[in-house]
Amino acid sequence: MAVFSDSHTGTTFHGEGFAEHMKTIEAQNPDVVLIVGDFVDDDTTKEDRTSLRIMQEAVRRRKN
């Protein structure tokens, strides 16, 4: 199990940084990935919110 908590995408790091962290997590091949806490903040840009799409793609890959 992997837990990714309080990413605050856009404040802590940008969407591309989130994607890089997800690749690192996926490389560990966990049975479950939990993404909890504050994923984005009020001032997170639209571009950084694309990391949500990246997360969804990662979830789809895990289902296959």
Legacy VTK file of the C-alpha trace (Angstrom):
# vtk DataFile Version 3.0
C-alpha trace
ASCII
DATASET POLYDATA
POINTS 64 float
0.000 0.000 0.000
1.228 3.495 -0.847
-0.177 6.708 0.641
0.253 10.066 -1.080
-0.966 12.718 1.334
-1.567 16.462 1.170
0.042 17.061 -2.198
-1.293 20.646 -2.388
-0.615 20.500 -6.115
0.282 23.954 -7.362
1.626 25.082 -3.994
4.025 22.306 -3.010
4.850 21.293 -6.596
3.204 21.572 -10.010
1.166 19.002 -11.898
4.246 17.619 -13.628
5.876 17.134 -10.222
2.797 15.219 -9.113
3.122 12.993 -12.175
6.759 12.289 -11.343
5.837 11.327 -7.781
3.115 9.029 -9.124
5.633 7.315 -11.405
7.887 6.715 -8.402
4.977 5.258 -6.465
3.865 3.088 -9.390
7.405 1.719 -9.772
7.045 0.203 -6.304
4.045 -1.770 -7.613
1.809 -1.293 -4.564
-1.466 -3.214 -4.361
-3.296 -0.022 -3.406
-2.482 3.675 -3.837
-4.337 6.054 -1.525
-4.348 9.741 -2.392
-5.633 11.537 0.672
-5.725 15.001 2.194
-5.642 18.265 0.300
-5.015 17.402 -3.341
-5.300 20.982 -4.617
-5.677 24.446 -3.078
-7.952 27.366 -3.974
-5.174 29.041 -5.954
-4.127 25.921 -7.889
-3.996 26.790 -11.581
-5.934 25.059 -14.319
-2.671 23.714 -15.697
-1.790 22.154 -12.356
-5.242 20.650 -12.086
-4.330 18.558 -15.108
-2.527 16.393 -12.580
-5.978 15.074 -11.702
-6.153 13.690 -15.239
-2.709 12.168 -14.746
-3.936 10.532 -11.549
-6.991 9.150 -13.342
-4.776 7.672 -16.059
-2.604 6.020 -13.410
-5.701 4.475 -11.847
-6.834 3.160 -15.221
-3.438 1.563 -15.822
-3.608 -0.176 -12.449
-6.985 -1.704 -13.342
-5.536 -3.474 -16.398
LINES 1 65
64 0 1 2 3 4 5 6 7 8 9 10 11 12 13 14 15 16 17 18 19 20 21 22 23 24 25 26 27 28 29 30 31 32 33 34 35 36 37 38 39 40 41 42 43 44 45 46 47 48 49 50 51 52 53 54 55 56 57 58 59 60 61 62 63
